[in-house]
Amino acid sequence: MLEQVLSFSRSLVRRKVVDMNSLEDSKLCRCLGTVDLIALGVGSTLGAGVYVLAGEVAKGDSGPSIVISFLIAALASVMAGLCYAEFGARVPKTGSAYLYSYVTVGEIWAFITGWNLILSYVIGTSSVARAWSGTFDEMIGGHIEVFCKTYFSMNSPGLAQYPDFFAVCLILLLSGLLSFGVKESAWVNKVFTSVNVLVLLFVIISGFVKGDTANWKITEESLINVTIVARNLSAAANVSSDYGVGGFMPFGFSGTLAGAATCFYAFVGFDCIATTGEEVRNPQKAIPIGIVVSLTVCFLAYFGVSAALTLMMPYYLLDEKSPLPMAFEYVGWSPAKYVVAAGSLCALSTSLLGSMFPLPRILFAMARDGILFKFMSKVSKRQSPVAATMAAGTTAAIMAFLFDLKALVDMMSIGTLLAYSLVAVCVLILRYQPDGALVQRAGTGERDYLSSEAGESDLTESESHLNMLNGGSSTLQAVLHPPASPSEHSSSVVNMTVCVLVLVVCVVSYLTTYHIYSILSMEVWILALLTVCLLIFSGCVFMVCRQPQTSTKVSFMVPLLPFLPILSIFVNIYLMVQLSGDTWIRFSVWMAVGFVIYFGYGMWHSEERQRKLQGLVNGSSTREHSKTGGEKRAGAGAAGKDQEGFIRPEKTSQF
């Protein structure tokens, strides 16, 4: 019974072996360059939010200090982006965070990551399609909404007010474009992204030309007067301002931080670059450059637009739904709102493509690995994942057609933040692996698996206990006296320490979110608990710092290890804890459906399982042959064949 449990547990954490010598062997078309990736990342990240978010955050949270909010949010996003960039250099294959988890922490975590990315991209595609439809309808006078509400009204709870036929057509059109070929899709994306960037440049330059620095120095007295007028109160009344205390940070630094938490989601989208690993020429250089440059461009655009907006008009007068057209009217440039409208449609188009583009590639990668249904791994004659594209497009179209997506949008955040956290964990684990560990797994994975499976029955109970004690003492030795170069035991120390560190971060995030009043009241129990957590956290960081890192170099590596990935983990988990209970309940339902698929289908059809089973069959038949040989030379020849049988399926994997 214990043996079966151990075997089942091992199957959950089996890791994917990537053959780095056959990176060019791909079913997909390698036709994208670095500029294509930058355009894809900028288009996906710099969506319609830049036309709306700045006004919403500036008016309600940050005031003019929204530029600082975007800077903080950009730094938090860059931490995740750098982790993605390193993995893009190490494992330049299709799959993004799903693949990175698979090669580092095991199959079950890879499935959880991939399943949540599917959810994020489906909801993202559907919601952006409905936003595109709504924006276009607003530009032509709202005729589509009136017609659909008149003839196709839906009043059921959970469903939209009316079916959005326009959004469905948009998604199906985009699915057809993506099925036709990645090169054509990239060309369309570059056109729309270029128009979007040009419009934003126009907004930024206009803002600095027509702006007034006095809007960053508004006094509290003037804000009180505005509040009195807005509330229709008498001037003698003792009133406090509804718009903060004025100045550059009217809501204080806490308001700036609150704005940064909202602005963080404005940088979500760059991870779509990591799904293009098998469609890029020279991916080990192009993917890191694409991620870093696209995040930089997006930060400069957000920074510039928010600065221009708050310079053009006082922050408390900003319109939360359409701040830019109102700002241009305020400065007397009303016709500029048509330029902004064109830019917002282009931004929505690139954002829609950015949501839709990575979804088929995640489905394709999971189906090719056998943990989702195999038919989705089929490619067209033009080397495009056509089956996965049509499946993704159909699902997103149904969602956009029927459902009210506002309640589901927060679920996108869980998938994205979980992926960011896991990629940061994977970078930590991988950088402390012994040199050649992955090479050994690629070459002798079946032999190791065979010895652990078939050889377990040959060990006596006392020998097993002795091996466990020896392993434990070696690990303890690695904690107290780390070796000069990474070893299996030093990497085990890092693995266990990272697990403890993640648990501590979860506890601290929960306490600081749901027991903030106890902290402010200086209650003894929570201060003691936080002190213990801080000591454990510091001990974990110190222990990881003491362990030796791998000497294997790649074209891009995360700086400031281990501090930067640990900080990234903390930020992502903290933001996940902020999400509502309803969101977590919906997330649990989605995960339950995913586990039914994984344990019912994926676990048994996994390519890694088939590979290891084939290794067992080859190993047992080779042993039978060696037993019947009779001569030492024959036995040696059989052993050579045995070794070949394990090394041939994959070439050496060098990270």
Solvent accessible surface area in square Angstrom, and as a share of the most:
residue,aa,sasa,rsa
1,M,178,0.79
2,L,130,0.65
3,E,93,0.42
4,Q,127,0.56
5,V,72,0.41
6,L,79,0.39
7,S,40,0.26
8,F,90,0.38
9,S,51,0.33
10,R,72,0.26
11,S,20,0.13
12,L,34,0.17
13,V,74,0.42
14,R,19,0.07
15,R,66,0.24
16,K,31,0.13
17,V,16,0.09
18,V,5,0.03
19,D,29,0.15
20,M,24,0.11
21,N,91,0.47
22,S,24,0.16
23,L,23,0.11
24,E,125,0.56
25,D,106,0.55
26,S,26,0.17
27,K,109,0.46
28,L,3,0.02
29,C,37,0.22
30,R,47,0.17
31,C,18,0.11
32,L,4,0.02
33,G,13,0.12
34,T,47,0.27
35,V,104,0.60
36,D,20,0.10
37,L,0,0.00
38,I,39,0.20
39,A,12,0.09
40,L,10,0.05
41,G,0,0.00
42,V,5,0.03
43,G,0,0.00
44,S,15,0.10
45,T,6,0.04
46,L,0,0.00
47,G,7,0.07
48,A,25,0.19
49,G,32,0.31
50,V,2,0.01
51,Y,10,0.04
52,V,55,0.32
53,L,26,0.13
54,A,4,0.03
55,G,0,0.00
56,E,80,0.36
57,V,1,0.01
58,A,1,0.00
59,K,57,0.24
60,G,46,0.44
61,D,44,0.23
62,S,1,0.01
63,G,0,0.00
64,P,1,0.00
65,S,0,0.00
66,I,0,0.00
67,V,6,0.03
68,I,50,0.25
69,S,0,0.00
70,F,1,0.00
71,L,66,0.33
72,I,50,0.26
73,A,2,0.01
74,A,6,0.05
75,L,108,0.54
76,A,16,0.12
77,S,1,0.01
78,V,52,0.30
79,M,18,0.08
80,A,1,0.01
81,G,1,0.01
82,L,23,0.11
83,C,0,0.00
84,Y,0,0.00
85,A,0,0.00
86,E,1,0.00
87,F,0,0.00
88,G,0,0.00
89,A,1,0.00
90,R,5,0.02
91,V,0,0.00
92,P,1,0.00
93,K,29,0.12
94,T,1,0.00
95,G,0,0.00
96,S,0,0.00
97,A,0,0.00
98,Y,0,0.00
99,L,4,0.02
100,Y,1,0.00
101,S,0,0.00
102,Y,1,0.00
103,V,2,0.01
104,T,2,0.01
105,V,26,0.15
106,G,0,0.00
107,E,0,0.00
108,I,21,0.11
109,W,109,0.38
110,A,0,0.00
111,F,0,0.00
112,I,23,0.12
113,T,1,0.01
114,G,0,0.00
115,W,18,0.06
116,N,0,0.00
117,L,2,0.01
118,I,11,0.06
119,L,11,0.06
120,S,5,0.03
121,Y,21,0.08
122,V,11,0.07
123,I,1,0.00
124,G,2,0.02
125,T,0,0.00
126,S,0,0.00
127,S,26,0.17
128,V,24,0.14
129,A,0,0.00
130,R,47,0.17
131,A,46,0.36
132,W,37,0.13
133,S,5,0.03
134,G,36,0.35
135,T,38,0.22
136,F,62,0.26
137,D,8,0.04
138,E,144,0.65
139,M,99,0.44
140,I,73,0.37
141,G,57,0.54
142,G,16,0.16
143,H,124,0.56
144,I,43,0.22
145,E,63,0.28
146,V,101,0.58
147,F,112,0.47
148,C,6,0.03
149,K,79,0.34
150,T,91,0.53
151,Y,145,0.55
152,F,86,0.36
153,S,62,0.40
154,M,39,0.18
155,N,142,0.73
156,S,57,0.37
157,P,134,0.84
158,G,54,0.52
159,L,56,0.28
160,A,5,0.04
161,Q,118,0.52
162,Y,29,0.11
163,P,8,0.05
164,D,5,0.02
165,F,84,0.35
166,F,62,0.26
167,A,0,0.00
168,V,28,0.16
169,C,84,0.50
170,L,31,0.15
171,I,0,0.00
172,L,80,0.40
173,L,133,0.66
174,L,20,0.10
175,S,0,0.00
176,G,37,0.36
177,L,48,0.24
178,L,1,0.01
179,S,18,0.11
180,F,110,0.46
181,G,4,0.04
182,V,6,0.03
183,K,132,0.56
184,E,51,0.23
185,S,1,0.01
186,A,14,0.11
187,W,162,0.57
188,V,38,0.22
189,N,3,0.01
190,K,66,0.28
191,V,69,0.40
192,F,72,0.30
193,T,9,0.05
194,S,60,0.39
195,V,56,0.32
196,N,0,0.00
197,V,46,0.26
198,L,116,0.58
199,V,11,0.07
200,L,3,0.01
201,L,86,0.43
202,F,72,0.30
203,V,0,0.00
204,I,29,0.14
205,I,107,0.54
206,S,4,0.03
207,G,0,0.00
208,F,115,0.48
209,V,101,0.58
210,K,76,0.32
211,G,26,0.25
212,D,77,0.40
213,T,86,0.50
214,A,56,0.44
215,N,19,0.10
216,W,63,0.22
217,K,142,0.60
218,I,21,0.11
219,T,76,0.44
220,E,72,0.32
221,E,118,0.53
222,S,41,0.27
223,L,0,0.00
224,I,46,0.23
225,N,88,0.45
226,V,39,0.22
227,T,0,0.00
228,I,21,0.11
229,V,121,0.70
230,A,70,0.54
231,R,116,0.42
232,N,141,0.72
233,L,73,0.36
234,S,71,0.46
235,A,91,0.70
236,A,102,0.79
237,A,43,0.33
238,N,160,0.82
239,V,21,0.12
240,S,82,0.53
241,S,22,0.14
242,D,69,0.36
243,Y,39,0.15
244,G,15,0.15
245,V,90,0.52
246,G,7,0.07
247,G,25,0.24
248,F,66,0.28
249,M,67,0.30
250,P,2,0.01
251,F,59,0.25
252,G,31,0.30
253,F,109,0.46
254,S,85,0.55
255,G,9,0.09
256,T,0,0.00
257,L,84,0.42
258,A,48,0.37
259,G,0,0.00
260,A,7,0.06
261,A,42,0.32
262,T,49,0.28
263,C,0,0.00
264,F,4,0.02
265,Y,76,0.29
266,A,12,0.09
267,F,2,0.01
268,V,37,0.21
269,G,11,0.11
270,F,1,0.00
271,D,5,0.03
272,C,1,0.01
273,I,0,0.00
274,A,0,0.00
275,T,0,0.00
276,T,0,0.00
277,G,0,0.00
278,E,0,0.00
279,E,0,0.00
280,V,0,0.00
281,R,133,0.49
282,N,90,0.46
283,P,9,0.06
284,Q,63,0.28
285,K,117,0.50
286,A,3,0.02
287,I,1,0.01
288,P,6,0.04
289,I,83,0.42
290,G,0,0.00
291,I,0,0.00
292,V,56,0.32
293,V,54,0.31
294,S,1,0.01
295,L,7,0.03
296,T,69,0.40
297,V,49,0.28
298,C,0,0.00
299,F,38,0.16
300,L,107,0.53
301,A,11,0.09
302,Y,4,0.02
303,F,76,0.31
304,G,6,0.06
305,V,0,0.00
306,S,0,0.00
307,A,3,0.02
308,A,0,0.00
309,L,1,0.00
310,T,1,0.00
311,L,13,0.06
312,M,5,0.02
313,M,6,0.03
314,P,13,0.08
315,Y,1,0.00
316,Y,30,0.12
317,L,81,0.40
318,L,1,0.00
319,D,47,0.25
320,E,83,0.37
321,K,174,0.74
322,S,48,0.31
323,P,1,0.00
324,L,1,0.00
325,P,32,0.20
326,M,80,0.36
327,A,0,0.00
328,F,0,0.00
329,E,77,0.35
330,Y,114,0.43
331,V,27,0.16
332,G,59,0.57
333,W,84,0.30
334,S,45,0.29
335,P,98,0.61
336,A,9,0.07
337,K,64,0.27
338,Y,152,0.58
339,V,62,0.35
340,V,5,0.03
341,A,24,0.19
342,A,46,0.36
343,G,0,0.00
344,S,16,0.10
345,L,27,0.13
346,C,16,0.10
347,A,0,0.00
348,L,9,0.04
349,S,19,0.12
350,T,1,0.01
351,S,15,0.10
352,L,7,0.03
353,L,6,0.03
354,G,2,0.02
355,S,19,0.12
356,M,0,0.00
357,F,5,0.02
358,P,0,0.00
359,L,0,0.00
360,P,0,0.00
361,R,1,0.00
362,I,0,0.00
363,L,15,0.07
364,F,0,0.00
365,A,2,0.01
366,M,0,0.00
367,A,0,0.00
368,R,57,0.21
369,D,7,0.03
370,G,0,0.00
371,I,0,0.00
372,L,5,0.03
373,F,80,0.33
374,K,87,0.37
375,F,110,0.46
376,M,14,0.06
377,S,14,0.09
378,K,130,0.55
379,V,48,0.28
380,S,32,0.21
381,K,209,0.89
382,R,119,0.43
383,Q,75,0.33
384,S,2,0.01
385,P,0,0.00
386,V,46,0.27
387,A,21,0.17
388,A,0,0.00
389,T,1,0.00
390,M,80,0.36
391,A,30,0.23
392,A,2,0.02
393,G,0,0.00
394,T,67,0.39
395,T,66,0.38
396,A,0,0.00
397,A,6,0.05
398,I,88,0.45
399,M,35,0.16
400,A,0,0.00
401,F,58,0.24
402,L,55,0.27
403,F,71,0.30
404,D,60,0.31
405,L,9,0.04
406,K,174,0.74
407,A,51,0.39
408,L,37,0.19
409,V,60,0.34
410,D,64,0.33
411,M,9,0.04
412,M,49,0.22
413,S,15,0.09
414,I,0,0.00
415,G,1,0.01
416,T,10,0.06
417,L,0,0.00
418,L,29,0.14
419,A,1,0.01
420,Y,3,0.01
421,S,10,0.06
422,L,16,0.08
423,V,1,0.00
424,A,0,0.00
425,V,18,0.10
426,C,0,0.00
427,V,1,0.01
428,L,0,0.00
429,I,14,0.07
430,L,8,0.04
431,R,17,0.06
432,Y,2,0.01
433,Q,17,0.08
434,P,17,0.11
435,D,68,0.35
436,G,39,0.37
437,A,15,0.11
438,L,17,0.08
439,V,50,0.29
440,Q,100,0.45
441,R,53,0.19
442,A,0,0.00
443,G,11,0.11
444,T,35,0.20
445,G,7,0.07
446,E,3,0.02
447,R,91,0.33
448,D,65,0.33
449,Y,50,0.19
450,L,21,0.10
451,S,69,0.44
452,S,38,0.25
453,E,39,0.17
454,A,46,0.36
455,G,24,0.23
456,E,49,0.22
457,S,85,0.55
458,D,115,0.60
459,L,78,0.39
460,T,76,0.44
461,E,129,0.58
462,S,81,0.52
463,E,78,0.35
464,S,40,0.26
465,H,96,0.43
466,L,101,0.50
467,N,81,0.42
468,M,139,0.62
469,L,126,0.63
470,N,79,0.40
471,G,27,0.26
472,G,43,0.41
473,S,66,0.43
474,S,37,0.24
475,T,21,0.12
476,L,106,0.53
477,Q,101,0.45
478,A,6,0.04
479,V,36,0.21
480,L,101,0.50
481,H,122,0.54
482,P,37,0.23
483,P,51,0.32
484,A,111,0.86
485,S,66,0.42
486,P,15,0.09
487,S,36,0.24
488,E,105,0.47
489,H,68,0.30
490,S,1,0.01
491,S,5,0.03
492,S,40,0.25
493,V,2,0.01
494,V,0,0.00
495,N,41,0.21
496,M,106,0.47
497,T,8,0.05
498,V,2,0.01
499,C,81,0.49
500,V,65,0.37
501,L,0,0.00
502,V,38,0.22
503,L,117,0.58
504,V,12,0.07
505,V,1,0.01
506,C,53,0.32
507,V,65,0.37
508,V,29,0.16
509,S,0,0.00
510,Y,108,0.41
511,L,8,0.04
512,T,40,0.23
513,T,33,0.19
514,Y,119,0.45
515,H,57,0.25
516,I,67,0.34
517,Y,174,0.66
518,S,17,0.11
519,I,32,0.16
520,L,126,0.62
521,S,75,0.48
522,M,130,0.58
523,E,69,0.31
524,V,123,0.71
525,W,121,0.43
526,I,0,0.00
527,L,58,0.29
528,A,54,0.41
529,L,71,0.35
530,L,35,0.17
531,T,74,0.43
532,V,76,0.44
533,C,9,0.05
534,L,113,0.56
535,L,122,0.60
536,I,74,0.38
537,F,50,0.21
538,S,56,0.36
539,G,32,0.31
540,C,9,0.06
541,V,22,0.12
542,F,130,0.54
543,M,62,0.28
544,V,1,0.00
545,C,56,0.34
546,R,96,0.35
547,Q,6,0.03
548,P,19,0.12
549,Q,72,0.32
550,T,14,0.08
551,S,76,0.49
552,T,45,0.26
553,K,149,0.63
554,V,33,0.19
555,S,67,0.43
556,F,48,0.20
557,M,46,0.20
558,V,2,0.01
559,P,66,0.42
560,L,130,0.65
561,L,20,0.10
562,P,3,0.02
563,F,117,0.49
564,L,22,0.11
565,P,0,0.00
566,I,8,0.04
567,L,95,0.47
568,S,1,0.01
569,I,0,0.00
570,F,67,0.28
571,V,33,0.19
572,N,2,0.01
573,I,13,0.07
574,Y,75,0.28
575,L,12,0.06
576,M,18,0.08
577,V,24,0.14
578,Q,78,0.35
579,L,17,0.08
580,S,58,0.38
581,G,49,0.47
582,D,85,0.44
583,T,2,0.01
584,W,82,0.29
585,I,113,0.57
586,R,79,0.29
587,F,26,0.11
588,S,64,0.41
589,V,92,0.53
590,W,60,0.21
591,M,15,0.07
592,A,56,0.43
593,V,73,0.42
594,G,0,0.00
595,F,66,0.27
596,V,110,0.63
597,I,35,0.18
598,Y,0,0.00
599,F,76,0.32
600,G,58,0.55
601,Y,47,0.18
602,G,0,0.00
603,M,6,0.03
604,W,117,0.41
605,H,85,0.38
606,S,0,0.00
607,E,72,0.32
608,E,11,0.05
609,R,65,0.24
610,Q,77,0.34
611,R,34,0.12
612,K,28,0.12
613,L,66,0.33
614,Q,100,0.44
615,G,4,0.03
616,L,44,0.22
617,V,91,0.52
618,N,50,0.25
619,G,1,0.01
620,S,46,0.30
621,S,65,0.42
622,T,25,0.15
623,R,102,0.37
624,E,105,0.47
625,H,107,0.48
626,S,39,0.25
627,K,153,0.65
628,T,110,0.64
629,G,35,0.34
630,G,78,0.75
631,E,124,0.55
632,K,190,0.81
633,R,210,0.77
634,A,46,0.36
635,G,23,0.22
636,A,69,0.53
637,G,38,0.37
638,A,3,0.02
639,A,58,0.45
640,G,32,0.30
641,K,127,0.54
642,D,24,0.13
643,Q,91,0.40
644,E,78,0.35
645,G,26,0.25
646,F,3,0.01
647,I,71,0.36
648,R,181,0.66
649,P,74,0.47
650,E,20,0.09
651,K,113,0.48
652,T,53,0.31
653,S,2,0.01
654,Q,119,0.53
655,F,26,0.11
